[in-house]
Structures are given as C-alpha cells and as structure tokens.
Amino acid sequence: MPGNLKHYRIYTFLHKNPYKLSREYRSLEILHKFCFYTLGPLLLILQSCMGHVSVFCFYSVIRYWNKFDDTTLICMLSWGTICYITWSVGLEIGGRFYEVSRTAIKSWKGSPVENPAKKRFLNKFRKSCLPLKMGAEGYFTIKRLSILKFSSGIAKATLRALLTIERE
C-alpha cells in the first residue's frame, strides 16, 4: 500500500476482476450524475438562501439590538444560527463524501492483481476516475474547503453590510 492511505475493502469478486470493478464504478458514476443533475441546482439555491438568511439575521441583530424587543432578538439570533449551523453541517458531510471518494480511488493503486494485463487496465481505469462530489458540476461543488468559504463569506457579508448601509 503506497503512502498513508486508508485501506478500503474491495469485495473479492471486484478485487480479482478489475473489469467488474470498472463496470460497477461507472454505474455508480452514472447514478450519481443523474441524481445531482436535479439536486445540484437545488443545493446552489439552498446555499444562497441559507447564506442570505444568516447574513440578514446577524446584520439585524447587530444593527438594531437596542430597538428590538427580547423575543425578536432571540428569534433573529436563533434563525441565523440555525441556518448557519445546518448548512455548515451539510457542507461538512459533502466535503467528507468527496474526500472518501478521492481516498477510495487512490487506494486502488495498491490493489494486488496478479495478471499484468488486468493490473495495467486497473491503473488506466483508476487514472480515468474522478472523485464523486456533491453540487452542480461546473457551478458549485462541495469540497472540504467549502465550509471555510461559507463561514468567511457570512462574516465578510455581515461586516460589509454594517459598513455600507447608513444608520438612521
């Protein structure tokens, strides 16, 4: 096994025959592509909505903390926090999904195949595989850094709104 890669168990019939592995993985890729053809744009819309709600709630709490009553203040703060935490958990799950997919593909490199032709086929197949990722391909894909980008975007947008919108 090269490097420090985790060993992922390949079922014995896939382990002994890379042709079956390639067919199964390509089937999974096609299924994944069809699922995220419809879910990808929805994730993009959800990202936008969660971000806007969080920024609006945090901006309102910071700007009008002395004008809101306690109930409104608590509601706005809890809505913003719930949206932020919920979407952060979703981004973390998507990032881990991408990372596990990438690690699984890398783990095929150390797969012991006796036949040189099958080994060559497995190496070519492994190099042709892209890791599975959530999101709208080409527009928005969730990776491990997505949660950091979302968090910094919320902080920047809230501070920019506070600096640019005039006080009454």
Residue frames as qw, qx, qy, qz and C-alpha x, y, z in Angstrom:
[[0.000, 0.889, 0.457, 0.000, 0.00, 0.00, 0.00],
 [0.450, 0.393, -0.035, 0.802, 1.62, 3.31, -1.02],
 [0.068, -0.481, 0.136, -0.863, 1.84, 6.12, 1.49],
 [0.112, 0.029, 0.725, -0.679, -0.58, 6.52, 4.37],
 [0.504, -0.106, -0.393, -0.762, -3.80, 5.75, 2.53],
 [0.622, -0.095, 0.586, -0.511, -6.58, 4.05, 4.42],
 [0.010, 0.054, -0.947, -0.317, -7.31, 0.59, 3.15],
 [0.643, 0.144, 0.121, -0.742, -10.82, 0.29, 1.79],
 [0.520, -0.007, 0.854, -0.015, -12.16, -3.19, 1.42],
 [0.490, 0.310, -0.471, -0.665, -12.90, -4.20, -2.15],
 [0.877, -0.012, 0.340, -0.340, -15.19, -7.18, -2.35],
 [0.570, -0.299, 0.706, 0.295, -13.39, -10.28, -3.54],
 [0.627, 0.496, 0.561, 0.214, -15.17, -10.54, -6.88],
 [0.247, 0.969, 0.009, 0.031, -14.26, -6.91, -7.61],
 [0.398, -0.763, 0.470, 0.193, -10.78, -7.38, -6.22],
 [0.644, -0.113, 0.690, 0.311, -9.95, -10.27, -8.51],
 [0.442, 0.476, 0.604, 0.461, -11.52, -8.81, -11.64],
 [0.120, -0.372, -0.051, 0.919, -10.91, -5.10, -12.38],
 [0.105, -0.208, -0.627, -0.743, -13.34, -5.28, -15.31],
 [0.340, -0.621, -0.703, -0.064, -16.21, -5.83, -12.89],
 [0.339, -0.541, -0.295, 0.711, -14.91, -3.03, -10.68],
 [0.083, -0.102, 0.300, 0.945, -14.88, -0.66, -13.64],
 [0.234, -0.415, -0.696, -0.538, -18.43, -1.56, -14.61],
 [0.402, -0.646, -0.611, 0.220, -19.72, -1.14, -11.05],
 [0.296, -0.464, -0.135, 0.824, -17.94, 2.17, -10.51],
 [0.009, -0.063, -0.448, -0.892, -19.10, 3.58, -13.85],
 [0.302, -0.556, -0.721, -0.281, -22.66, 2.55, -12.95],
 [0.387, -0.640, -0.433, 0.503, -22.27, 4.43, -9.66],
 [0.211, -0.235, 0.157, 0.936, -20.91, 7.46, -11.53],
 [0.130, -0.315, -0.618, -0.708, -23.91, 7.47, -13.89],
 [0.389, -0.652, -0.651, 0.013, -26.36, 7.18, -10.99],
 [0.383, -0.524, -0.227, 0.726, -24.54, 9.96, -9.15],
 [0.124, -0.021, 0.348, 0.929, -24.60, 12.17, -12.25],
 [0.239, -0.489, -0.661, -0.517, -28.35, 11.70, -12.73],
 [0.425, -0.658, -0.553, 0.283, -29.08, 12.41, -9.06],
 [0.321, -0.551, -0.091, 0.765, -27.06, 15.59, -8.95],
 [0.146, 0.297, 0.522, 0.786, -28.36, 16.76, -12.31],
 [0.311, -0.709, -0.461, -0.434, -31.53, 17.72, -10.42],
 [0.619, -0.681, -0.297, 0.253, -30.19, 18.08, -6.88],
 [0.581, 0.002, 0.005, 0.814, -27.15, 20.19, -7.83],
 [0.010, 0.493, 0.188, 0.849, -29.07, 23.37, -8.73],
 [0.579, -0.695, -0.348, -0.248, -31.21, 22.90, -5.62],
 [0.729, -0.387, -0.207, 0.526, -28.07, 22.81, -3.47],
 [0.348, 0.229, 0.090, 0.905, -26.93, 26.03, -5.12],
 [0.300, -0.633, -0.288, -0.653, -30.27, 27.70, -4.30],
 [0.734, -0.593, -0.326, 0.062, -30.13, 26.33, -0.76],
 [0.630, -0.099, -0.137, 0.758, -26.61, 27.71, -0.31],
 [0.087, 0.404, 0.147, 0.899, -27.78, 31.12, -1.41],
 [0.506, -0.650, -0.334, -0.458, -30.89, 31.11, 0.79],
 [0.768, -0.479, -0.307, 0.294, -29.06, 29.91, 3.90],
 [0.516, 0.027, -0.068, 0.853, -26.35, 32.49, 3.40],
 [0.072, -0.492, -0.204, -0.843, -28.78, 35.36, 2.84],
 [0.625, -0.652, -0.352, -0.247, -30.93, 34.45, 5.85],
 [0.744, -0.349, -0.257, 0.509, -27.86, 34.16, 8.08],
 [0.353, 0.166, 0.014, 0.921, -26.45, 37.49, 6.93],
 [0.269, -0.591, -0.297, -0.700, -29.82, 39.24, 7.30],
 [0.703, -0.618, -0.350, -0.040, -30.38, 37.87, 10.80],
 [0.688, -0.263, -0.178, 0.653, -26.86, 38.63, 12.03],
 [0.202, 0.333, 0.125, 0.912, -26.93, 42.11, 10.47],
 [0.402, -0.652, -0.331, -0.551, -30.30, 42.87, 12.04],
 [0.742, -0.552, -0.322, 0.203, -29.22, 41.68, 15.46],
 [0.583, -0.125, -0.088, 0.798, -26.01, 43.71, 15.38],
 [0.101, 0.355, 0.211, 0.905, -27.52, 46.86, 13.88],
 [0.445, -0.496, -0.187, -0.722, -30.82, 47.02, 15.79],
 [0.500, -0.130, -0.792, 0.326, -30.01, 45.27, 19.06],
 [0.041, -0.167, -0.494, 0.852, -31.27, 48.21, 21.09],
 [0.434, 0.060, -0.156, -0.885, -34.51, 48.65, 19.05],
 [0.614, -0.099, -0.721, -0.305, -35.72, 45.04, 19.05],
 [0.702, -0.498, 0.247, -0.446, -37.55, 43.55, 21.98],
 [0.379, -0.464, 0.799, -0.053, -36.06, 40.46, 23.60],
 [0.777, 0.233, 0.567, -0.141, -38.29, 37.97, 21.75],
 [0.640, 0.764, -0.034, -0.074, -37.44, 39.36, 18.32],
 [0.023, 0.792, -0.610, 0.019, -33.77, 39.48, 19.19],
 [0.547, -0.261, 0.790, -0.088, -33.75, 35.86, 20.32],
 [0.784, 0.453, 0.403, -0.132, -35.75, 34.74, 17.25],
 [0.494, 0.835, -0.236, -0.057, -33.44, 36.53, 14.81],
 [0.132, -0.674, 0.724, -0.056, -30.33, 35.24, 16.53],
 [0.654, -0.075, 0.744, -0.115, -31.63, 31.67, 16.66],
 [0.760, 0.598, 0.210, -0.142, -32.78, 31.72, 12.99],
 [0.345, 0.834, -0.430, -0.022, -29.41, 32.95, 11.82],
 [0.294, -0.523, 0.792, -0.113, -27.55, 30.47, 13.98],
 [0.764, 0.139, 0.605, -0.176, -29.76, 27.54, 12.94],
 [0.704, 0.704, -0.003, -0.097, -29.35, 28.36, 9.23],
 [0.158, 0.796, -0.582, 0.043, -25.60, 28.75, 9.64],
 [0.434, -0.374, 0.806, -0.149, -25.09, 25.54, 11.61],
 [0.813, 0.298, 0.457, -0.206, -27.44, 23.47, 9.46],
 [0.672, 0.728, -0.129, -0.041, -25.75, 24.45, 6.22],
 [0.023, -0.734, 0.672, -0.091, -22.29, 24.10, 7.79],
 [0.647, -0.161, 0.731, -0.147, -23.13, 20.50, 8.74],
 [0.801, 0.524, 0.261, -0.124, -24.37, 19.87, 5.19],
 [0.408, 0.829, -0.383, 0.014, -21.15, 21.27, 3.74],
 [0.312, -0.566, 0.753, -0.126, -19.09, 19.16, 6.12],
 [0.786, 0.112, 0.594, -0.134, -20.94, 16.00, 5.05],
 [0.705, 0.707, 0.036, -0.052, -20.46, 16.90, 1.37],
 [0.133, 0.824, -0.548, 0.059, -16.76, 17.59, 1.94],
 [0.512, -0.361, 0.771, -0.116, -16.25, 14.27, 3.68],
 [0.831, 0.381, 0.381, -0.138, -18.11, 12.48, 0.88],
 [0.536, 0.807, -0.248, 0.002, -15.69, 13.99, -1.64],
 [0.114, -0.709, 0.684, -0.125, -12.67, 13.11, 0.49],
 [0.705, -0.119, 0.685, -0.142, -13.74, 9.49, 0.99],
 [0.801, 0.565, 0.179, -0.084, -14.38, 9.14, -2.74],
 [0.339, 0.837, -0.426, 0.059, -10.93, 10.52, -3.52],
 [0.346, -0.544, 0.747, -0.164, -9.26, 8.25, -0.97],
 [0.834, 0.122, 0.514, -0.161, -11.08, 5.18, -2.28],
 [0.724, 0.687, -0.065, -0.004, -9.85, 5.84, -5.81],
 [0.108, 0.782, -0.595, 0.149, -6.30, 6.33, -4.54],
 [0.624, -0.365, 0.659, -0.208, -6.49, 3.06, -2.60],
 [0.915, 0.358, 0.142, -0.121, -6.93, 1.08, -5.83],
 [0.350, 0.789, -0.505, 0.029, -3.29, 1.81, -6.60],
 [0.166, -0.488, 0.827, -0.223, -2.11, -0.76, -4.09],
 [0.879, 0.058, 0.223, -0.417, -4.59, -3.43, -5.10],
 [0.294, -0.403, 0.833, 0.238, -2.71, -6.69, -5.68],
 [0.830, 0.431, 0.073, -0.347, -3.72, -8.04, -9.08],
 [0.719, -0.264, 0.571, 0.296, -1.71, -10.98, -10.39],
 [0.647, 0.496, 0.471, 0.338, -2.37, -10.65, -14.12],
 [0.326, -0.271, 0.129, 0.896, -0.24, -7.85, -15.71],
 [0.011, -0.372, -0.562, -0.738, -2.95, -7.03, -18.27],
 [0.373, -0.736, -0.558, -0.095, -5.55, -6.64, -15.52],
 [0.485, -0.554, -0.189, 0.650, -3.13, -4.55, -13.46],
 [0.223, 0.000, 0.322, 0.920, -2.49, -2.24, -16.43],
 [0.185, -0.560, -0.612, -0.527, -6.24, -1.97, -17.02],
 [0.459, -0.718, -0.474, 0.223, -6.85, -1.14, -13.33],
 [0.410, -0.379, -0.011, 0.829, -4.17, 1.57, -13.38],
 [0.057, 0.194, 0.450, 0.870, -5.62, 3.17, -16.51],
 [0.325, -0.638, -0.631, -0.297, -9.13, 2.94, -15.11],
 [0.480, -0.619, -0.379, 0.493, -8.04, 4.45, -11.77],
 [0.287, -0.213, 0.133, 0.925, -6.44, 7.40, -13.55],
 [0.082, -0.336, -0.559, -0.754, -9.61, 8.00, -15.57],
 [0.360, -0.652, -0.667, 0.021, -11.87, 8.17, -12.49],
 [0.017, -0.507, 0.152, -0.848, -12.84, 11.49, -10.96],
 [0.069, -0.160, -0.796, 0.579, -13.91, 11.64, -7.32],
 [0.159, -0.656, -0.673, -0.302, -17.65, 11.90, -6.74],
 [0.143, -0.100, -0.330, 0.928, -18.72, 15.28, -5.40],
 [0.082, 0.700, 0.683, -0.192, -21.98, 16.94, -4.48],
 [0.010, 0.628, 0.016, -0.778, -23.25, 20.03, -6.24],
 [0.639, 0.732, 0.175, -0.157, -23.91, 21.44, -9.68],
 [0.766, -0.057, 0.316, 0.556, -20.95, 20.43, -11.83],
 [0.417, 0.430, 0.259, 0.758, -19.16, 23.50, -13.19],
 [0.184, -0.756, -0.145, -0.611, -21.05, 25.95, -10.96],
 [0.455, -0.612, 0.398, -0.510, -20.93, 24.76, -7.38],
 [0.810, 0.016, -0.583, 0.057, -19.23, 21.69, -5.97],
 [0.609, -0.737, 0.172, -0.237, -18.85, 20.89, -2.30],
 [0.711, 0.304, -0.514, 0.370, -15.33, 20.06, -1.17],
 [0.621, -0.383, -0.490, 0.476, -13.54, 20.18, 2.16],
 [0.264, -0.076, -0.122, 0.954, -12.86, 23.93, 1.94],
 [0.158, -0.546, -0.538, -0.622, -16.49, 24.83, 1.18],
 [0.490, -0.718, -0.477, 0.130, -17.36, 25.23, 4.85],
 [0.462, -0.398, -0.065, 0.790, -14.48, 27.68, 5.36],
 [0.111, 0.197, 0.402, 0.887, -15.52, 29.68, 2.32],
 [0.317, -0.657, -0.588, -0.349, -19.13, 29.77, 3.54],
 [0.524, -0.656, -0.364, 0.403, -18.11, 30.89, 7.04],
 [0.358, -0.263, 0.095, 0.891, -15.81, 33.61, 5.75],
 [0.004, -0.385, -0.541, -0.748, -18.49, 34.72, 3.29],
 [0.382, -0.743, -0.545, -0.073, -21.03, 35.13, 6.10],
 [0.493, -0.588, -0.176, 0.617, -18.58, 37.13, 8.20],
 [0.283, -0.045, 0.309, 0.907, -17.50, 39.34, 5.27],
 [0.099, -0.525, -0.594, -0.601, -21.04, 39.98, 4.07],
 [0.416, -0.763, -0.476, 0.135, -22.25, 40.90, 7.57],
 [0.442, -0.508, -0.029, 0.739, -19.36, 43.31, 8.12],
 [0.190, 0.128, 0.451, 0.863, -19.73, 44.86, 4.66],
 [0.200, -0.673, -0.607, -0.372, -23.43, 45.37, 5.24],
 [0.455, -0.733, -0.336, 0.378, -22.71, 47.03, 8.56],
 [0.400, -0.354, 0.157, 0.831, -20.14, 49.34, 6.98],
 [0.119, 0.156, 0.534, 0.822, -22.08, 50.32, 3.86],
 [0.222, -0.670, -0.628, -0.327, -25.67, 50.68, 4.99],
 [0.038, 0.440, -0.234, 0.866, -26.20, 54.04, 6.67],
 [0.141, -0.325, -0.776, 0.521, -27.59, 54.47, 10.10],
 [0.071, -0.736, -0.574, -0.352, -30.99, 56.06, 10.53]]
